[in-house]
């Protein structure tokens, strides 16, 4: 990860298992207490998307799913045990997974609207 003072979304070729990874650093003042990220970098691993293509999985759809998941990390959401959620770790390569799920929306409402 870069974390060099700018928010970066980029590609790498050395992903072992994951399609993407997010690194973030929270600011130290009031925004951190509210859960805001100061800086976040997302790395997408090209070799994993090549593997998806070889397995007959749509790499464009998987890229979309991965970006939704990783940008949700930027918004400070953790992983979910609900298989249909954007933040579910195992759901992204399932064809039926289309974000946002009802639970995703409820988690957003709870976090950002306080209900």
C-alpha angles and dihedrals in degrees: 000000000000109000090170101145099285133079109249135187110188149146132257131178101216105076110141103188112346129073091217144359133206126208118187139172123205122222117250101232136060096315091058091057088053090051099255120153117228095196134004133179125193122201119196116200112223096197091061091053089049088055090051090053091049090051092052094252115139104253093198092056090046090050089053091049092047093050092050089050095046095044087051087059088053087056086054099252117150127212120291130219090213106101095214094053124106088234095054108115098212100040102073097087093046113104093221093059109106117158141257102048122193088255091051090055092047091051089052091050091049094048101040105023099033096234 
